[in-house]
Amino acid sequence: MTMKIKVLIVDDSALIRSVMREIISSQPDMEVVGVAPDPLVARELIKQTNPDVLTLDVEMPKMDGLDFLEKLMRLRPMPVLMVSSLTERGSEITMRALELGAVDFVTKPKISIQAGMREYTELIADKIRAAAKARVKARTLAPARAEGALPPMRNPLLSSEKLIIIGASTGGTEAIREFLMRMPSDCPGILIAQHMPEGFTTSFARRLDSLCKISVREAAGDERVLPGHAYIAPGHSHLMLARSGANYVTRIDQADPVNRHRPSVDVLFRSAAVAAGKNAVGVILTGMGKDGALGMLEMKNAGAHNFAQDEASCVVFGMPREAIAIGATHEVGPLTELPGMVLTHLATQGGRSLRV
C-alpha cells in the first residue's frame, strides 16, 4: 500500500483552512495531518505529525510567515508550499519566501475565495505532489549582490548574435537567480519562461534586476533583445522570440495555455528554434512536468546547443529529465557550473560568423 503524502495546513483564515483541507482530503494520495491558525501552533504540530509538506500563508499573526519560514528552513528543512495573496506586497513577500527555501506557491483567488480555491484543486494537488518529491536543503539568506560573476566575454559579435533561452518551473525562481547572477554584463540577450502567475513576474524581474550585473525586466513585447539584458515572460502571456530585420525582438501572446501553462517553455523554445536556429543556446532548469522538452528538441534540430540542470541540483528533476530522455540536450551539469558551461561553449564560437 502506497503511503499518503502528509500535509499540514497553516493559515490564519478559517475559510482557507477549511477549503484547503477539503481540496487535499479529496486526493487519494494525500491526507491532512493537522491545521494551524498561526506559526506557534504549527511548530508544535510539526513535532507531533512530522508532515511531508507544509502549506503556509504568507502573512500570518503572532509570528511573521517569513520569520517562521526562515527558522524552519534553518532548523528543520522541509517542503513548504506558500499560499499567497495576489497583491504587490504579497508577490514581494512570496519572492522572498522562495529565496528562503519555499518550494513553490499558489495564490488565493481575488473574488470568491471558496469557489476560486476549489477551481484550483488540480493545481494545488500537483504542487503538493511536486513539493513532496522536492530536494530541500537548509537555507541561508540569499546574497545581496552578484558575487562570483563570470568575467566579461569581450566578444561583441557573440553578444549581439547569440541568445540564451531558459525554461524552468518548480524551484526555478532560485535557479534562475543563481544563473543570472553569474552572467557578465556583456553576455548575450537572455529570454526566460518561468511558470508563474500574473502579478508575480514583475516582482521577480525587479528583484533579479537589483541583484544581477545584467539588466532584468519583464518582457513587454516588440522590444529589441539587447546584449546584457534578460527578458522574463509575463505571468499572463507566452513569450516568443522573433526577427525584425537584423534584430531579435520579443513577442507576447495570450493564446491558450500549452502543457497547461501560460507562459509555456515549449512556446518559447519553439520560437527560438525558428527565429535563432544555431545562434540559440537552450537551458532547461528544475521543474515539474515535461513542458520544454519537445521545444528543446526542435531547438536542437535547428542547430542550437542545449544544456540541462542535473538531477542532484534540481529541486524537482521533471523537465530536465524529460528533455534528456528524448535526446534534446547536449550537456548536463549542476546549477553552479551551468553558467560557466554555457559561456565556455559560447566562447568557442568566436572564430566563425554567427549570423543566420
C-alpha positions as CSV (number, residue, x, y, z in Angstrom):
1,M,0.0,0.0,0.0
2,T,1.4,3.4,-1.0
3,M,1.9,5.8,1.8
4,K,-0.1,9.0,1.6
5,I,1.5,12.5,1.5
6,K,1.0,14.0,4.9
7,V,0.1,17.7,4.7
8,L,0.0,20.3,7.5
9,I,-2.1,23.4,6.7
10,V,-1.0,26.8,8.3
11,D,-3.3,29.7,7.6
12,D,-4.9,32.4,9.8
13,S,-8.1,32.2,7.7
14,A,-10.6,29.6,8.9
15,L,-12.2,29.6,5.5
16,I,-8.9,28.9,3.7
17,R,-8.0,26.2,6.2
18,S,-11.4,24.6,5.5
19,V,-11.2,24.8,1.8
20,M,-7.5,23.6,1.7
21,R,-8.5,20.7,3.9
22,E,-11.3,19.8,1.5
23,I,-9.1,20.0,-1.5
24,I,-6.3,17.9,0.0
25,S,-8.5,15.4,1.6
26,S,-10.2,14.8,-1.8
27,Q,-7.0,13.4,-3.2
28,P,-6.5,9.7,-2.8
29,D,-2.7,10.0,-2.3
30,M,-2.9,12.8,0.4
31,E,-4.1,13.3,3.9
32,V,-4.3,16.4,6.2
33,V,-2.5,15.6,9.4
34,G,-3.2,18.9,11.1
35,V,-4.3,22.6,10.7
36,A,-2.9,25.6,12.5
37,P,-4.1,29.2,12.7
38,D,-0.6,30.6,13.3
39,P,3.1,29.5,13.3
40,L,3.2,28.9,17.0
41,V,0.6,26.2,16.8
42,A,2.2,24.9,13.6
43,R,5.5,24.5,15.4
44,E,4.0,22.0,17.9
45,L,2.0,20.2,15.2
46,I,5.2,19.7,13.1
47,K,6.8,17.9,16.1
48,Q,3.6,15.8,16.6
49,T,2.7,14.9,13.0
50,N,6.0,15.0,11.0
51,P,4.4,16.2,7.8
52,D,5.8,15.7,4.3
53,V,4.6,19.1,3.1
54,L,3.6,22.3,4.9
55,T,1.2,24.8,3.3
56,L,2.0,28.2,4.8
57,D,0.1,31.5,4.5
58,V,2.5,34.3,3.6
59,E,1.0,36.9,6.0
60,M,0.4,35.4,9.5
61,P,-0.4,36.7,13.0
62,K,1.8,36.2,16.1
63,M,4.9,35.4,14.0
64,D,5.6,36.7,10.5
65,G,5.4,34.0,7.9
66,L,8.8,34.8,6.6
67,D,10.4,34.7,10.1
68,F,8.8,31.3,10.7
69,L,9.9,30.0,7.3
70,E,13.5,31.3,7.8
71,K,13.7,29.5,11.2
72,L,12.1,26.3,9.8
73,M,14.4,26.1,6.8
74,R,17.4,26.6,9.0
75,L,16.4,24.2,11.9
76,R,14.2,21.7,10.2
77,P,14.2,21.9,6.4
78,M,11.1,20.6,4.8
79,P,9.0,21.2,1.7
80,V,6.9,24.3,2.1
81,L,4.2,25.5,-0.4
82,M,3.3,29.1,0.2
83,V,-0.3,30.3,-0.1
84,S,0.0,33.9,-1.3
85,S,-2.3,36.9,-1.8
86,L,-2.3,38.3,-5.3
87,T,-1.2,41.7,-4.4
88,E,2.0,43.6,-4.9
89,R,3.0,43.2,-1.3
90,G,2.0,39.6,-1.4
91,S,4.2,39.0,-4.5
92,E,7.2,40.7,-2.9
93,I,6.8,38.6,0.2
94,T,6.4,35.4,-1.9
95,M,9.6,36.1,-3.8
96,R,11.4,36.4,-0.5
97,A,9.8,33.2,0.7
98,L,11.2,31.3,-2.4
99,E,14.6,32.8,-1.7
100,L,14.4,31.4,1.9
101,G,13.6,27.9,0.7
102,A,9.9,27.5,-0.1
103,V,9.5,25.1,-2.9
104,D,6.6,26.8,-4.7
105,F,3.4,28.9,-4.1
106,V,-0.2,29.1,-5.0
107,T,-2.3,32.3,-5.0
108,K,-5.6,33.0,-3.2
109,P,-8.3,34.0,-5.7
110,K,-9.3,37.6,-5.6
111,I,-13.1,37.3,-5.7
112,S,-14.9,34.3,-4.4
113,I,-12.3,32.6,-2.2
114,Q,-14.2,29.4,-1.6
115,A,-15.2,28.9,-5.3
116,G,-11.8,30.0,-6.6
117,M,-9.8,27.7,-4.4
118,R,-11.9,24.7,-5.5
119,E,-11.2,25.6,-9.1
120,Y,-7.5,25.3,-8.1
121,T,-7.9,21.7,-6.8
122,E,-5.8,20.1,-9.6
123,L,-3.1,22.8,-9.4
124,I,-2.8,22.7,-5.7
125,A,-2.7,18.9,-5.7
126,D,0.0,18.9,-8.4
127,K,2.1,21.4,-6.5
128,I,1.9,19.4,-3.3
129,R,3.0,16.2,-5.1
130,A,5.9,18.1,-6.6
131,A,6.8,19.5,-3.2
132,A,6.7,16.1,-1.6
133,K,9.4,14.9,-4.0
134,A,11.5,18.1,-3.8
135,R,15.0,18.1,-2.6
136,V,15.0,20.6,0.3
137,K,18.2,21.8,1.9
138,A,18.9,24.1,4.8
139,R,19.0,27.7,3.5
140,T,20.8,30.8,4.5
141,L,19.9,34.3,3.4
142,A,20.2,35.0,-0.3
143,P,23.2,37.0,-1.3
144,A,22.6,40.7,-1.7
145,R,24.7,41.1,-4.9
146,A,26.1,39.2,-7.8
147,E,29.2,37.7,-6.2
148,G,31.4,35.4,-8.3
149,A,30.1,36.7,-11.6
150,L,32.0,35.3,-14.6
151,P,34.4,37.6,-16.4
152,P,33.3,39.7,-19.3
153,M,33.0,37.9,-22.7
154,R,34.7,40.7,-24.6
155,N,33.3,39.4,-27.9
156,P,30.7,41.9,-29.3
157,L,29.8,39.5,-32.2
158,L,28.8,36.9,-29.7
159,S,26.8,39.3,-27.6
160,S,24.8,40.6,-30.5
161,E,24.1,37.4,-32.4
162,K,23.9,34.6,-29.9
163,L,21.0,34.2,-27.5
164,I,20.4,32.2,-24.3
165,I,16.9,30.8,-23.9
166,I,15.9,29.5,-20.4
167,G,12.9,27.5,-19.2
168,A,12.1,26.5,-15.6
169,S,9.2,25.7,-13.3
170,T,9.2,24.4,-9.7
171,G,12.3,25.6,-7.9
172,G,13.1,27.7,-11.0
173,T,13.0,31.2,-9.4
174,E,16.1,30.5,-7.3
175,A,17.8,28.5,-10.1
176,I,17.3,31.4,-12.5
177,R,18.6,33.9,-9.9
178,E,21.7,31.8,-9.4
179,F,22.2,31.5,-13.1
180,L,21.7,35.2,-13.9
181,M,23.8,36.4,-11.0
182,R,26.8,34.7,-12.7
183,M,26.3,36.3,-16.1
184,P,28.7,39.1,-17.1
185,S,27.3,42.5,-18.1
186,D,28.1,41.8,-21.8
187,C,26.6,38.4,-22.1
188,P,24.2,37.6,-25.0
189,G,20.5,38.6,-24.6
190,I,18.5,36.1,-22.5
191,L,14.8,35.1,-22.8
192,I,13.2,33.3,-19.9
193,A,9.9,31.4,-19.4
194,Q,9.2,30.6,-15.8
195,H,5.9,29.1,-14.7
196,M,4.5,31.9,-12.6
197,P,1.1,33.5,-12.4
198,E,0.2,37.0,-13.4
199,G,1.3,39.7,-10.9
200,F,4.4,37.9,-9.7
201,T,6.7,38.1,-12.7
202,T,7.0,41.9,-12.2
203,S,8.3,41.4,-8.7
204,F,10.5,38.6,-9.8
205,A,12.1,40.7,-12.5
206,R,12.6,43.7,-10.2
207,R,14.3,41.5,-7.6
208,L,16.6,40.0,-10.1
209,D,17.5,43.3,-11.6
210,S,18.6,44.5,-8.2
211,L,20.9,41.6,-7.8
212,C,22.5,41.0,-11.2
213,K,25.1,42.7,-13.3
214,I,22.8,42.4,-16.3
215,S,19.5,44.3,-16.7
216,V,16.5,42.1,-16.0
217,R,13.0,43.1,-16.9
218,E,9.5,41.7,-17.5
219,A,9.1,41.4,-21.3
220,A,6.7,43.9,-22.8
221,G,6.6,42.7,-26.3
222,D,8.0,44.2,-29.5
223,E,11.2,45.3,-27.8
224,R,14.6,44.7,-29.2
225,V,16.6,41.9,-27.5
226,L,19.8,43.5,-26.3
227,P,23.1,42.0,-25.0
228,G,23.4,42.2,-21.3
229,H,19.6,42.1,-20.8
230,A,17.3,39.3,-19.7
231,Y,13.6,39.3,-20.6
232,I,11.1,37.3,-18.4
233,A,7.8,36.1,-19.8
234,P,4.9,38.0,-18.0
235,G,2.7,35.7,-16.0
236,H,-0.3,36.2,-18.2
237,S,1.3,35.5,-21.6
238,H,3.5,33.3,-23.7
239,L,6.9,34.9,-24.6
240,M,8.3,34.3,-28.1
241,L,11.4,35.3,-30.0
242,A,11.0,36.8,-33.4
243,R,13.1,38.6,-36.1
244,S,12.6,42.2,-37.2
245,G,15.1,42.9,-39.9
246,A,18.6,42.3,-38.5
247,N,17.3,42.4,-34.9
248,Y,15.8,39.9,-32.5
249,V,12.6,41.1,-30.8
250,T,10.2,39.8,-28.2
251,R,6.6,38.9,-28.9
252,I,3.9,38.5,-26.3
253,D,0.9,36.2,-27.0
254,Q,-2.2,35.4,-24.8
255,A,-3.0,32.2,-26.8
256,D,-4.3,29.2,-24.9
257,P,-2.0,27.5,-22.4
258,V,0.3,24.9,-23.7
259,N,1.0,21.9,-21.5
260,R,-1.4,23.6,-19.1
261,H,1.0,26.6,-18.8
262,R,1.0,30.2,-20.0
263,P,3.8,31.1,-20.2
264,S,4.9,27.9,-21.7
265,V,8.5,26.9,-22.1
266,D,7.7,24.9,-25.3
267,V,6.3,28.0,-26.9
268,L,9.5,30.0,-26.2
269,F,11.8,27.2,-27.2
270,R,10.0,26.6,-30.5
271,S,10.1,30.3,-31.4
272,A,13.8,30.3,-30.7
273,A,14.3,27.3,-33.0
274,V,12.6,29.2,-35.8
275,A,14.0,32.7,-35.2
276,A,17.5,32.0,-34.0
277,G,18.4,28.4,-35.0
278,K,22.1,27.7,-34.4
279,N,22.5,31.1,-32.7
280,A,20.4,29.9,-29.7
281,V,21.7,28.2,-26.6
282,G,18.9,26.4,-24.7
283,V,18.9,25.9,-20.9
284,I,16.3,23.8,-19.1
285,L,16.3,24.1,-15.3
286,T,14.5,22.5,-12.4
287,G,10.7,22.0,-12.9
288,M,7.7,19.7,-12.6
289,G,6.3,18.0,-15.7
290,K,7.5,17.9,-19.3
291,D,7.0,21.5,-20.6
292,G,10.0,22.5,-22.7
293,A,11.3,19.0,-23.7
294,L,9.8,18.9,-27.2
295,G,10.6,22.6,-27.8
296,M,14.2,22.0,-26.8
297,L,14.3,19.1,-29.3
298,E,13.2,21.4,-32.0
299,M,15.9,23.8,-31.0
300,K,18.5,21.0,-31.2
301,N,17.2,20.0,-34.6
302,A,17.6,23.7,-35.7
303,G,21.2,23.7,-34.7
304,A,21.0,25.1,-31.1
305,H,23.3,23.8,-28.4
306,N,21.3,22.8,-25.3
307,F,22.1,22.3,-21.6
308,A,20.1,20.7,-18.8
309,Q,20.4,21.0,-15.0
310,D,21.4,17.8,-13.4
311,E,19.3,15.7,-11.0
312,A,21.3,16.3,-7.9
313,S,21.0,20.1,-8.1
314,C,17.3,20.3,-9.1
315,V,14.5,20.9,-6.7
316,V,12.3,18.8,-9.0
317,F,14.0,16.8,-11.8
318,G,11.0,16.7,-14.1
319,M,11.5,19.0,-17.0
320,P,15.3,18.3,-17.4
321,R,14.7,14.6,-17.2
322,E,12.1,14.7,-20.0
323,A,14.4,16.8,-22.2
324,I,17.4,14.4,-21.6
325,A,15.2,11.3,-22.2
326,I,14.2,12.4,-25.7
327,G,17.8,13.4,-26.7
328,A,17.1,17.1,-26.7
329,T,20.2,18.1,-24.7
330,H,23.9,18.1,-25.4
331,E,25.3,18.7,-21.9
332,V,24.1,18.2,-18.4
333,G,25.6,19.8,-15.3
334,P,25.0,21.1,-11.8
335,L,23.4,24.5,-11.4
336,T,26.6,26.1,-10.0
337,E,28.5,25.1,-13.2
338,L,25.9,25.7,-15.9
339,P,26.6,29.4,-16.4
340,G,30.3,28.7,-16.9
341,M,29.5,25.8,-19.2
342,V,27.2,28.0,-21.3
343,L,29.7,30.8,-21.6
344,T,32.5,28.4,-22.4
345,H,30.5,27.0,-25.2
346,L,29.7,30.5,-26.5
347,A,33.4,31.4,-26.3
348,T,34.3,28.6,-28.6
349,Q,32.0,30.1,-31.3
350,G,34.1,33.2,-31.6
351,G,36.2,32.1,-34.6
352,R,33.3,32.0,-37.1
353,S,30.4,34.0,-38.2
354,L,27.3,33.6,-36.1
355,R,24.8,35.3,-38.4
356,V,21.7,33.4,-39.6
